[in-house]
Amino acid sequence: MENEAPQQPDPAATEPIHLPWRPGQVPLMLAPMQGLTNRAMRALFIDWVRPDTVFTEFMRVNPVAARKRLSAGDLLEIVPDEEGVPLVVQLIGHGKEALVSAARAAETAGAVHLNLNLGCPYGRMTSGLTGGGMLRRPEDLEEIIPALRDAVSGTFSIKLRAGYDDHRQVFSLLPLFEAAGVDFLVLHPRTVIQEYTGWADHAVTADVVRHTRLPVIANGDIRSAADGMRVLRETGAAGLMLGRGAIADPLLFQRLRGLAAAEPDRQERAMALQRYLRDVLARYRVMFCGEVQVLNKVKGVFATMDDPAFAREVKQLRKARTIRVFTAILDGLG
């Protein structure tokens, strides 16, 4: 109607989108690791060490079912934060239409922070190139990245490898990420074809930091407090993402913060490992069904452990066929 006063903009709608960490903070993030960083494991980390940001395991985007781009189980896990810790929802899939509709479905379910996986070297869960495989067709990203940015009202970030088979490929993508308005990058400086062999080359991370105005989170081969401090110092990264090192030792977060011993002795490591595995076991007995499934899920953490001081005990724990035997081995750890 002509005489109606113009509507005032909703202040909430015009507020700037905040990154999933506090201004001025050097965030320590828990990496998304398929089969490991489920909601029970994320809750353990939040209770123990409170990461500054946590990520979901990747959520597979259905390229065919337009009305069911994300599974019902994944949609139930989507929240803005977990116990006050920002939760980033990571999508993996292919095709602009499918990814855009999945992003919108995730936001409708409550996501505030969305991330696209361009790094997983095992992206064979759909009929097209997904995860790190998407780097084989960078021309597709020229359509997908801006479309996702336009579709997402919260933060939009990308987790990627340095390249598919060339460590320098990331530099050709930086102008696209910047022009599209990507909020931050998480860089694992291996190539996709390397998978997890060799070493993460954080000289590449440092070079990327110098060549972009985007915040860069460093990821890869951060197994100790010394590793993390060195990577921050040498790269100028905005923060760290901790994956295998954190699953092997959740107190790595506190070691980097100076709140736990940077180089614990064997007794301290043994006590922490006992407490950790008992807590994982207790949480997984609630989350999963049946002794075999629970034990298999708990044993998943051993893939990240390479401490020679506990090689014999870990081997015994891997072989345990019952929870009773498993806990008895744990009781004797030390």
LINKA-V378278 format. One record per residue. N is the residue number from 1. PHI is phi in degrees with one decimal (NA if undefined). Layout:
N;PHI + N;PHI
This chain:
1;NA + 2;-65.5 + 3;-88.7 + 4;-73.6 + 5;-67.5 + 6;-62.8 + 7;-69.8 + 8;-81.5 + 9;-63.5 + 10;-71.2 + 11;-56.2 + 12;-63.6 + 13;-74.5 + 14;-104.0 + 15;-65.2 + 16;-65.5 + 17;-77.1 + 18;-93.0 + 19;-62.7 + 20;-79.2 + 21;-159.0 + 22;-74.3 + 23;-55.8 + 24;83.1 + 25;-84.1 + 26;-100.0 + 27;-72.2 + 28;-110.4 + 29;-107.0 + 30;-86.6 + 31;-69.3 + 32;-77.0 + 33;-132.5 + 34;-61.3 + 35;84.7 + 36;-122.0 + 37;-92.1 + 38;-72.4 + 39;-64.4 + 40;-68.6 + 41;-67.7 + 42;-61.3 + 43;-64.2 + 44;-60.1 + 45;-63.5 + 46;-65.5 + 47;-66.0 + 48;-81.2 + 49;-132.6 + 50;46.6 + 51;-55.5 + 52;-74.9 + 53;-150.6 + 54;-124.1 + 55;-119.6 + 56;-70.9 + 57;-59.2 + 58;-67.4 + 59;-101.2 + 60;-73.4 + 61;-93.1 + 62;-76.5 + 63;-79.4 + 64;-108.2 + 65;-81.9 + 66;-61.6 + 67;-94.2 + 68;-136.6 + 69;-65.3 + 70;-119.3 + 71;-69.3 + 72;-60.6 + 73;-64.1 + 74;-64.9 + 75;-60.1 + 76;-68.9 + 77;-85.1 + 78;-81.3 + 79;-145.5 + 80;-66.0 + 81;-156.0 + 82;-118.9 + 83;53.0 + 84;86.1 + 85;-93.8 + 86;-54.7 + 87;-107.6 + 88;-100.2 + 89;-91.6 + 90;-101.5 + 91;-103.2 + 92;-136.0 + 93;174.4 + 94;-151.4 + 95;89.9 + 96;-58.4 + 97;-61.9 + 98;-64.8 + 99;-67.2 + 100;-64.8 + 101;-69.0 + 102;-66.2 + 103;-61.9 + 104;-66.0 + 105;-64.6 + 106;-64.6 + 107;-66.0 + 108;-61.1 + 109;-77.2 + 110;125.2 + 111;-66.4 + 112;-109.5 + 113;-125.9 + 114;-120.0 + 115;-135.0 + 116;-103.9 + 117;-85.0 + 118;-119.3 + 119;-126.6 + 120;-61.0 + 121;-80.0 + 122;-114.1 + 123;-90.3 + 124;-112.3 + 125;-95.1 + 126;-138.7 + 127;-79.9 + 128;-117.0 + 129;-70.9 + 130;-132.5 + 131;55.1 + 132;-62.1 + 133;-61.1 + 134;-64.8 + 135;-70.7 + 136;-73.8 + 137;-129.0 + 138;-60.4 + 139;-62.9 + 140;-68.6 + 141;-65.5 + 142;-64.3 + 143;-95.0 + 144;-69.2 + 145;-64.1 + 146;-62.5 + 147;-65.7 + 148;-66.4 + 149;-59.5 + 150;-66.5 + 151;-81.2 + 152;-97.8 + 153;-88.8 + 154;-89.6 + 155;-79.6 + 156;-131.6 + 157;-128.8 + 158;-132.3 + 159;-108.4 + 160;-144.2 + 161;-82.4 + 162;-63.6 + 163;176.4 + 164;-75.1 + 165;-134.3 + 166;-137.3 + 167;-60.5 + 168;-93.5 + 169;-60.0 + 170;-55.7 + 171;-67.1 + 172;-74.0 + 173;-94.9 + 174;-57.3 + 175;-60.1 + 176;-63.1 + 177;-61.5 + 178;-68.3 + 179;-64.2 + 180;-74.9 + 181;91.8 + 182;-59.4 + 183;-83.0 + 184;-161.4 + 185;-117.8 + 186;-115.5 + 187;-112.1 + 188;-106.5 + 189;-82.6 + 190;-111.7 + 191;-87.2 + 192;-63.2 + 193;-70.6 + 194;-68.8 + 195;54.0 + 196;-120.1 + 197;-86.2 + 198;66.4 + 199;-128.2 + 200;-68.3 + 201;-92.1 + 202;-77.5 + 203;-64.7 + 204;-65.8 + 205;-57.9 + 206;-59.8 + 207;-68.2 + 208;-63.3 + 209;-56.1 + 210;-70.9 + 211;-104.0 + 212;-139.5 + 213;-89.7 + 214;-76.1 + 215;-62.0 + 216;-117.0 + 217;-98.0 + 218;-85.5 + 219;-139.6 + 220;119.3 + 221;59.2 + 222;-104.5 + 223;-107.4 + 224;-148.5 + 225;-60.9 + 226;-62.1 + 227;-58.1 + 228;-63.6 + 229;-66.1 + 230;-64.7 + 231;-62.2 + 232;-61.7 + 233;-66.4 + 234;-85.2 + 235;-104.4 + 236;73.5 + 237;-60.5 + 238;-72.8 + 239;-175.2 + 240;-125.4 + 241;-112.4 + 242;-106.5 + 243;-117.0 + 244;-58.9 + 245;-62.3 + 246;-76.8 + 247;-65.3 + 248;-72.1 + 249;-148.7 + 250;-56.2 + 251;-71.7 + 252;-56.6 + 253;-59.1 + 254;-71.1 + 255;-64.6 + 256;-69.0 + 257;-85.0 + 258;77.0 + 259;-104.4 + 260;-146.9 + 261;-57.2 + 262;-66.7 + 263;-131.0 + 264;-68.1 + 265;-79.6 + 266;-62.6 + 267;-63.1 + 268;-62.6 + 269;-64.8 + 270;-63.7 + 271;-64.4 + 272;-66.1 + 273;-65.9 + 274;-58.5 + 275;-61.7 + 276;-62.8 + 277;-67.5 + 278;-64.7 + 279;-68.2 + 280;-59.1 + 281;-58.9 + 282;-62.4 + 283;-68.9 + 284;-72.7 + 285;-67.8 + 286;-83.1 + 287;-81.7 + 288;-113.0 + 289;-112.6 + 290;89.3 + 291;-61.9 + 292;-64.7 + 293;-63.8 + 294;-59.9 + 295;-62.8 + 296;-62.3 + 297;-67.4 + 298;-61.8 + 299;-65.5 + 300;-58.4 + 301;-70.0 + 302;-67.7 + 303;-63.2 + 304;-97.1 + 305;-97.7 + 306;-133.8 + 307;-76.7 + 308;-62.7 + 309;-66.3 + 310;-122.8 + 311;-60.0 + 312;-65.4 + 313;-66.6 + 314;-64.3 + 315;-60.9 + 316;-66.0 + 317;-64.4 + 318;-60.9 + 319;-82.8 + 320;-60.2 + 321;-103.4 + 322;-133.6 + 323;-64.0 + 324;-61.8 + 325;-66.2 + 326;-57.4 + 327;-68.6 + 328;-65.9 + 329;-64.3 + 330;-59.2 + 331;-60.1 + 332;-91.1 + 333;-69.1 + 334;155.8
